[in-house]
Amino acid sequence: MTTLQIIRTHILRTLALIIFLLCGLTVFAQTTKQKSFERIYLVHADKLMYDRTQFDGAQRAKGRVHFRQGVKQLYSDSAVYNDRTAKFEAFGNVRFVQGDTVDIRGNYLRYDGQAQVAYMTGHDVTLKHTRGTLVSDSVLYNVQQEVAEFFKGGKLTRGDVTLTAEHGKCFMRTDSAHFDNNVKLTSARGTITTNDMGYNMKTKWAHVMGPSNIIRKNNNIYTENAYYNEATGEARLLQRNVLYKPGNREMAADRLHYRSDTKEAIFSGRVRYDDKNNNRTVESIGGRYDENGRTFYGDEQMVFTDHKNNRRITTDKGNYNEASRVFTGERNVVFDAYKDSVRMTCDQGEYHERDSIFYGNGHVVVTDRKHDTRTTCDRGEHHGKQKLTKAMGRVNYYDRRNQRRVKCDRGDFNENTKILNAYDNVWFHDIRNRRMATADRADYNGFTKQFDAYCDAGRLVHAHDSINNQDMVAEHVHYNDSTGWLQARNDVVFHDYKRKYDFQGHFVDYNDRWGLGLATDSAIAADLSRKGQEMYFHADTIKVFSYYRSTDEPYEYVKDRKLPKGYVQDSLYRVLRGEGKVRSWSKDVQAVCDTLIYHEKNRVVTMLRDPIVWNENRQILGEEIIVYLSEDEKKPKNTAAGNRKEENGMKLDSIHVNSQALVCEQVLRGDTLHFNQVAAQQMRSYFRDGEIYMNTCKGNVCIVNYPLEKDSVILYQNYTETAALRMTLEKKKLQRIWAPASTGCLYPLGLAPRDRTYLENFAWFSDIRPVDQNDLLLWRGKRGMELKARKRRVAPLQKLTD
């Protein structure tokens, strides 16, 4: 083509463009006055085409197309504009600009000039606004309202905050947005995922509805209706929500307000806190959680559950610290250790989960369902690892199964061994057997049913048996209910008010089931059945045996023994045996021997091994002395209330002396030279109302007698030998004397030979005679004045060959 042709072509194109622009301006000028929208101007296009038969009368522009409507600018590769409807479509590298606030870019734009609504599609449509950037496949933008809406997934970015969703609206004027369907907010501080969220880009407050998760560095919130500040982390949760904490912990509540500045979560309504890492749960009505102190505070009806150790605590108000794993209850605390079957209630409580220890204060009540025990106190502790319960302050322990009650100032109970240790002012009550004991310290074993009581600071243990009406004091008392053995040690004093006798010693064992007793080390027994005629005796060892009264067989205890119909249970009687250094004292009779046996049924006292008996100024010696007692007549006794009560007692009936019998009597009190003496193989003395009234002697009877004159002067001495002798006395004076053929001699005082002044086996043991009941423990030997050695009686031969 020649240069002229080229110039001609350019001129024609220029004229065509000028004509097209003039026609366009004419079209814009002919718009009716009824249209109120702002005019749209074509600023530039490389090519403009108009054909009434195509595009419904719209104009088509190509190549660097530029439209303008006020402050709004449109750029694209091509566009179709309809001036009648004020609508156009733009294609390829579309850019829509509204002043310096909005910049939208995409591949396709449909714009309504009257409504001023732009709809742009294409891959990664981008809407840039001073409030943020929106990226989506399609964006509908309302120019007048400055509202952008996307439909096929979009992303809104402002600063470090990114919002993605399937659908959403951005209100640029109010700096707010609303998204739904797979909404996700991401920032450096965390993420929010939900299906419906309203977000204010200026205040950073987000309103999420439906199942939502708010994830931050330090926590994770699940909610269905909440307000959340993305910048500060403050959250206000309005429906059932869960706050997840590091270490697999979570909190659920009806309403929750989380403040990031104080790192505190405030709950309303029902609250549930789960420490899944440690398998702990806390529930309450209202509360708060302090992130700094890692402490949960419950306002009302708080429930703490230790699932690992199977423990549960309820209280009106309390708190739980994650770091120390300590739970504290403030009012009406109830602690349940289900694994140990233990419940503890108190006013205030504290549970240390690491050590598995619960501390209770104020009106503490401990119930052990496994062992059926109940303890009340002022302060209490339950050690789960050691299976130990401690109680302090006004402790009251009750064993329902065994009917035992213990009161003390402090104590501890081991659930494995079922041993109760009580300290300070201990009071023990065996309700079933009606026994009581007081002590400074005590141990009670629920398995073996053993009870040990101790004393401190000189205060003795005091025990009382209401059924048998018995009392005991000692430094240490041990009782085994399974075997029935009662053991007392050191300074033991035993009172039997029913049978009216006392027991003393430093070592006492007694079994009420088998009727056996043993006392050693300073043992003293006392018969108090008759007032004014009490009898005391001491021995190195005192033993008690029980027998059936009807059969004389040893008593055998059988639990729940069933007897034949119409048969009455045998009553028992006891046999008391004293061995070693036996000493006895009563007002009328005193005695010393090596062995003493008291048979309650026969009312017989047998003394063996060199026994000595004193009665007033008389002394009785022999190889064996048997004392017979008789039951005293019932005498009425006036009580303080004026009622008449029958009193039983025992009285001296007779004394039998076998082998080497010797009775010595001081003629005058204080006279240690003149003694009335009677010696025989057998001797019997009979008493009435405590006074001797008859004496009989048999076998080799020898008599040394000093008759008294009326003025109590001794002038003669009588010596007599006979085979038998019977004397009667009245008011302690000799009335009659009887003897068969006898030989004798009357000597003036002082002229009788010695062998007729003192009999062969004569001995006077005034030094070893007990003075009173307090003198029984002071043993004094015979000092070389033992009985003359004679051949003892032996059992008869059983066979001629023996």
C-alpha positions, 0 to 999 in steps of 0.5 A: 500500500502506498503512502497516500493510501495509508493516509487516506485510510487513517483519515477515513477511520478518524472521520468514522470515529468522529461521526460515531462519537457525535451519534453517541453524544446525540443518543445521550442527549436524547435520553428522556428527562424522566431518567434520574440515573447518572450518565455513563460516558464512553471515554475511550475505545479502540473500536466502536460498533453499532448495529440495531439488529445485534445486541438488542440495539446496544453499542459494542466497543473494543480495545482499551475500553474506558467508561465513566459514570461520575467518579466511577470508572470502567476498564475492559478489553471489550464492552456492550452498552445499551444507552436505553437501559443504561446497562452494559457488559464488559469482557476481558481484564475488567476493572471497575473503580469507584473513586479511591475507595473501590477497585474491582477486577475480573473477567466479566462485568455486568453493570446496571447504571440505573441501580448502580449495581455491578456484578463481576465474575471470572477467576479470582475476582478482586474487590479492593476497598479501603476497608479490605480486599475481597476475592471471589469467583463472582462479586455483586457490588452495590455502588450506592450502598457500598455493599459487596456480595459474593456467592461462589466462595470468597475471601475477605482480607484486612490487615492480618485478618482473612475471612473465607466463606461460600457466601457473604456480604461486605458493608463498606460504609459500616466496616461490617460483613456477614458470611454463611456456609463454611465461614472461616476467619484466620489471623495471627491470633487464631481462627474462627470456623462457623456457618454463619458469622457477622464481623465488624472489621473496625472493632474486630467483633464477630458474631457467630451462630450455629456450630462454631469453633474459635481457635486461639493460641491459648484456647479453643472455643466451641459455641452456637451463639457468641460474640467474639473480639478477634483482636482482644480475644474477648468472647461472650457466649450465649448458648451451650458452649465449650472452652477447650484449654491446653492439655486436653481440657475443656469448659462448657456453659450456657453462657460464657464471657471470656476476657483476654486482657485479664485472661478470665472466663466468666460462666453463667448457667450450667457449667462443666469443666473437663480436665481430660488429661487428668480425667477430672470433671467440675460442674457448677451453676455459674463460675469463672476460670482464671487462665493465669492462676489456672483456677476454676471457681464455681458459684453454686452447686459445684460438683468435682469428680475424680474419675481416675480415683473414683472420687466425687465432691459436691459443695455450694461454692468452691474452686479447682486449681489445675497446677496444684490439682487442689479442689477447695469447697467452701460450704456444705461439702460432701466428699465421696470416695466410692472406691473406698466406700467412704463419704465425708461431709463438712462445712469446708473441704480441700482435696489434694489430688496428687496425694489423694488427701481430703481435708475437712473442717467444721461439723465433719461426718465420715461414713464408711459404708464398707465397714459400716462405721460413722465418725463425727468430728471438728476436722477430718482427713481422708488419705486415699493412698494409705486408706487412712481417715484422721479425725480431730476435735470432739471425735465420735466414732461409731461401728454399727456392725459391731455396736462399738462407739469411741469418743476422743479428741483426735484419732485415725482409722486405717481402712485396710487393717480396720484399726482405729487409733484414738488419742486424748480423752478417749471414751469407748463404749461396747453397746452390745455387751454394755461395756465402757472404757475411758483412757488417754489413748486407745486402739480398736481393731474392727477385724479382730475386735481387739481394743487396747487402752493406754494412759498418759501423765499418770491418768489410769484407764477406766473400764466398766461392764454394765451387764456384770456390773464390773469396773476396772482401772489400769495403765493398759487394758487389752480386750479381744471380743473374738476370744473374750480375753481381757488383759490389764497391765500396771496398777490394775484394780478390778471391781465386781459389784455384782459378786462384791469382790475386787482384784488388784495387780500389775498383770491381770488376764480375764476371759468372761466367755470361758470364765478364766482369770489370771493375776500376777505381780502384786496381785490382791483379791478382796471379798467385799460381800459383808460390810465390816468383814471384808477379806483380802488376800495376795499371791504371786499368781491368782487364777480363776476357773469357772464350772457348771454348777449342775455337772461340775464340768469346766465351763465351755462357751458356745456362741448362740447355744441352743438348749432343749425345750424346758431346759434352763442354762446352768449357772456357773460357779468359780474356783479361785486359786492363789499360788506363791506367797499367799497372804490373807487379811480380814478383820477376824482372820488373817492367814499365810500359806503357799497355795490357797484354793477357794471353791465358790460352790462349796464355800470352802477355802483350802490352804496348803504348804505350811499354812498359818491362820490367825484369829484375834490372839490365836494362831493355827498351824498345820500341813493343810487348813480348810476354812468352811464358809456359810451363806449369811442370812439375808438382812434388810439394808436401808438405802438412801431413798428409803427402800429396803434392799436385801444384802447377802454375805458369807460368814465363817463356819468352821476351820479344819486343820489336818496333820501337825495341827497346832493352835497357839493362844496368848494368855494375855495380850502382849505376853510373849512367854505364856501361850495356851497350846493344843497340838493334834493330828486333826483339829476342828474349830466351829464359829458362830457370828464370827466367834469360836464356840467349839473346838475338837481335836483327834490324834495325839492331843497335847495341851499346854494351858495356863489357868487364869485367876479372877484377877487375871493372874497366872499361878499354874501351868497345866500339861495334858496328853490325850487321844481326843479333846472337845472344848466349848466356849462362850464369849471367847471363854472356856466353858467345858472341856471333854477328853477320854483317859488322859495323863497330865501334870499341873506345874507351878508357874515357871517350874515346868520343863521346857518340853512341857512349856512349849510343845514340840512343833510350837512356833509363834509367827507374829512378825509375818502376820498381816497387819491390814490389807495394805500389808499384804504385799510385804512378804516376811519369811519365818526366819528359822521358825519353820514347822518341824520336819515330819513325813508328809502323808502320801497316797495309799498304795494302788497295788501290792507290788507298788 
